Amino acid sequence: MNWNPRRLPRADDKNVLVTGGNAGIGYFIAEQFAAAGAVVVLGCRDPSKAAVAGAAIRARVPGARIHHMQLDLADLASLQAAVDGMPLDCLDVAVLNAGIAIDDPPRRENTAGHELMLATNHLGHFALTHRLAPLLAAAPAARIVTMGSFAARSERLDLDDLQSTRSYQPKRTYGRSKLAQMIFAFELDRRLRAAGGDLISVLAHPGGALDSLTPARPGVHVRSRASYLRGLAGGLVLQGKDAGAWSAVRAALDPEVVGGQLWGPRVFGLRGQPRLEQPQQHMTDPETARQLWTASVELTGVDPVAAL
Ligand SMILES: NC(=O)c1ccc[n+]([C@@H]2O[C@H](COP(=O)([O-])OP(=O)(O)OC[C@H]3O[C@@H](n4cnc5c(N)ncnc54)[C@H](OP(=O)(O)O)[C@@H]3O)[C@@H](O)[C@H]2O)c1
């Protein structure tokens, strides 16, 4: 299909949740869905940031239908109440986009004692998928879109030390948390197929998306002339967060997408229009996925597919 990210198919009949929809790539995913007519729920932890993002979207898309879901992925105990507070009776798309990357030591934990990047990026989305399952099952042919990363390419999980307690290196722990998300998303699709039904799990990644190449949005993102000039060289191989949103939006909206696919930018997997990618073997290994799934159920106390 000839896909143009600037000319999306209408999505007026779709309810879409975007985790981390208040900032960065998530904001642009939300804006692009809103422009296509979807009802968009911004899943974010700060209500004032959600309000600012909603206003920025409405300023560009008059009449945009935007809601806020109070969501802190690092707080597993809060997720059911977050989902219960959503003003929807079904969900067509859940974009699992929110994420944190901690650059420096020391290792940090959430209140449950889980390493914070694994907790937010993987465990939070794993448990949220379980909580969202009834709403997804209530929609015809819903999609769960997981935001991966090129950082997962060079990492391997340490299943004996998922929480990076023995050795913590921020960059490696981040890459592993993104790999865990991707392994989960591929395994989720296999389990959904085995269970039957029409809910699918698809993956996307944004390539390399820099703030300095991202257009300004009042209250959400300021781009100074100096940062724009600094980012120009990077623009040869990387892109802005507006374009970083394209792969996830295609994974969610293209009628030709099927479960278990990975979508990423066309040029070296770093920038450009979304295209189908071949996942690496370590992302789709069923035995690693089985062990990660079991560990994630133990850590979160829930199983996403059991709720379907
Ligand atoms: N940018 C890139 O080049 C790149 C490359 C590969 C993959 N990715 C992935 O793309 C996704 C978005 O990245 P980005 O560059 O747009 O990041 P970003 O600008 O830092 O935005 C991250 C978003 O996640 C939210 N978030 C963080 N912790 C949260 C929590 N505990 N609960 C709920 N929301 C939380 C943030 O909310 P607050 O505003 O409240 O902090 C924010 O909305 C991430 O999953 C990232 O791993 C990005």
PDBQT file of the ligand as one rigid body, heavy atoms in Angstrom, charges set to zero:
ROOT
HETATM    1  N1  LIG A 401      13.778   9.544  20.890  1.00  0.00    +0.000 N 
HETATM    2  C1  LIG A 401      14.409   8.526  20.320  1.00  0.00    +0.000 C 
HETATM    3  O1  LIG A 401      15.330   8.674  19.511  1.00  0.00    +0.000 OA
HETATM    4  C2  LIG A 401      13.981   7.108  20.648  1.00  0.00    +0.000 A 
HETATM    5  C3  LIG A 401      14.686   6.052  20.040  1.00  0.00    +0.000 A 
HETATM    6  C4  LIG A 401      14.269   4.760  20.272  1.00  0.00    +0.000 A 
HETATM    7  C5  LIG A 401      13.158   4.510  21.072  1.00  0.00    +0.000 A 
HETATM    8  N2  LIG A 401      12.498   5.553  21.661  1.00  0.00    +0.000 N 
HETATM    9  C6  LIG A 401      11.329   5.247  22.499  1.00  0.00    +0.000 C 
HETATM   10  O2  LIG A 401      10.244   6.066  22.128  1.00  0.00    +0.000 OA
HETATM   11  C7  LIG A 401       9.430   6.338  23.269  1.00  0.00    +0.000 C 
HETATM   12  C8  LIG A 401       9.244   7.843  23.414  1.00  0.00    +0.000 C 
HETATM   13  O3  LIG A 401      10.524   8.451  23.509  1.00  0.00    +0.000 OA
HETATM   14  P1  LIG A 401      10.689  10.040  23.527  1.00  0.00    +0.000 P 
HETATM   15  O4  LIG A 401      11.996  10.338  22.913  1.00  0.00    +0.000 OA
HETATM   16  O5  LIG A 401       9.470  10.697  23.005  1.00  0.00    +0.000 OA
HETATM   17  O6  LIG A 401      10.793  10.296  25.107  1.00  0.00    +0.000 OA
HETATM   18  P2  LIG A 401      10.416  11.595  25.952  1.00  0.00    +0.000 P 
HETATM   19  O7  LIG A 401      10.355  12.805  25.112  1.00  0.00    +0.000 OA
HETATM   20  O8  LIG A 401      11.334  11.568  27.131  1.00  0.00    +0.000 OA
HETATM   21  O9  LIG A 401       8.930  11.274  26.454  1.00  0.00    +0.000 OA
HETATM   22  C9  LIG A 401       8.722  10.194  27.312  1.00  0.00    +0.000 C 
HETATM   23  C10 LIG A 401       7.274  10.154  27.716  1.00  0.00    +0.000 C 
HETATM   24  O10 LIG A 401       7.100   9.044  28.625  1.00  0.00    +0.000 OA
HETATM   25  C11 LIG A 401       6.437   9.528  29.784  1.00  0.00    +0.000 C 
HETATM   26  N3  LIG A 401       6.735   8.766  30.994  1.00  0.00    +0.000 N 
HETATM   27  C12 LIG A 401       7.930   8.576  31.592  1.00  0.00    +0.000 A 
HETATM   28  N4  LIG A 401       7.772   7.861  32.723  1.00  0.00    +0.000 NA
HETATM   29  C13 LIG A 401       6.449   7.598  32.856  1.00  0.00    +0.000 A 
HETATM   30  C14 LIG A 401       5.661   6.916  33.801  1.00  0.00    +0.000 A 
HETATM   31  N5  LIG A 401       6.186   6.373  34.923  1.00  0.00    +0.000 N 
HETATM   32  N6  LIG A 401       4.331   6.821  33.607  1.00  0.00    +0.000 NA
HETATM   33  C15 LIG A 401       3.758   7.373  32.516  1.00  0.00    +0.000 A 
HETATM   34  N7  LIG A 401       4.450   8.056  31.573  1.00  0.00    +0.000 NA
HETATM   35  C16 LIG A 401       5.786   8.165  31.752  1.00  0.00    +0.000 A 
HETATM   36  C17 LIG A 401       6.904  10.966  29.917  1.00  0.00    +0.000 C 
HETATM   37  O11 LIG A 401       6.056  11.666  30.784  1.00  0.00    +0.000 OA
HETATM   38  P3  LIG A 401       6.594  12.948  31.652  1.00  0.00    +0.000 P 
HETATM   39  O12 LIG A 401       6.474  14.125  30.743  1.00  0.00    +0.000 OA
HETATM   40  O13 LIG A 401       5.673  12.981  32.813  1.00  0.00    +0.000 OA
HETATM   41  O14 LIG A 401       8.010  12.643  32.041  1.00  0.00    +0.000 OA
HETATM   42  C18 LIG A 401       6.798  11.398  28.468  1.00  0.00    +0.000 C 
HETATM   43  O15 LIG A 401       5.464  11.676  28.138  1.00  0.00    +0.000 OA
HETATM   44  C19 LIG A 401      10.136   5.700  24.468  1.00  0.00    +0.000 C 
HETATM   45  O16 LIG A 401       9.556   4.451  24.710  1.00  0.00    +0.000 OA
HETATM   46  C20 LIG A 401      11.564   5.526  23.982  1.00  0.00    +0.000 C 
HETATM   47  O17 LIG A 401      12.196   4.436  24.617  1.00  0.00    +0.000 OA
HETATM   48  C21 LIG A 401      12.893   6.848  21.473  1.00  0.00    +0.000 A 
ENDROOT
TORSDOF 0
